[in-house]
């Protein structure tokens, strides 16, 4: 997958307390700039939501297939049917 690496400027209004916390993280060396801090925060947000969506999809699939035999149960059932036919 190829991404366009061009950048777009986005203006946001944040509570001052959030900006102060970001500035503290920059001063302590966690980030080199507000851009880096906000980019990492947005990536984390996106990853979190995508993870939640994936988990919901997996749960949905699991619910749809709960009535299926497990692979082990299917093998045992197949062998039992085979034994019945062979006598």
N, C-alpha and C positions, 0 to 999 in steps of 0.2 A: 504494500500500500504506500503511495507517495503522497506526502502532505506538502501543501504550499507553505513555505517557511516565512512568508511575508508577515508583517506585523500590522496590527490595527490598534489605534489608540482608543481607550475606553475611559470615559470620565464617570466616576462613581462618588457618591456622598456616603461617608461612613461616620459612625459615632466616633468622637474624638478619642474615647478610651481604646478603641480598636487600633487607631493610628498610633497611639502612644505605645501600645503593646508591640506593634510591628516595628516601630523605631527601636524599642528595647531589644528585639530579636536581632535587628541589624547591628546595633552597637555591640551586642554580645557575640557577634560573629556567625550567627546562624544563617544569615543571608547577607548578600553584598549590596542589595538595593531593595526598594519597595517593589519594583517590577519583579524581581526574582521571588520575593516573598509572596506577592499576590499570585504570580504564575503557579507557584507550588501549591498554594491554597486552592486555586481553581482546579488544578490537576487532581488533588486529593478529593475535592468535592465530586468531580466527575467520576473518578474511580469508585467512590463510595456508592453513588447512585447506580452506576453500571453493575456493581457487585450486588446491590439489592435487587435490581431487575433480573439478573441472572439467577439469584437464589429463588426468586418467585417463580421463574420459568422452570427451574429444576424441581421445585415443590409441586408445581402443576403437573409436570410429566410424571413425577413419582406417584401422585394421586391417581393419575389415569392408568398406571400400570401396576398398582398394588394387587390387583386380582390375578396377575400373571404368576405362573409358577417360577420359582427361582431356578437358576440353571441346574443346581443339584437336584431339586425336586423333579425337574423335567427329565433328567437322566434316569432317576429312580423309576419314575412313572413309565418311561419308555421301556426300560428293562422288565418291569412288571408286566406290561402289555405283551412284550416279546415272549416272556416266559409262558403267559396264558395261551398264546397262539401256538407255541411249540409243544405245549403239554407237559 
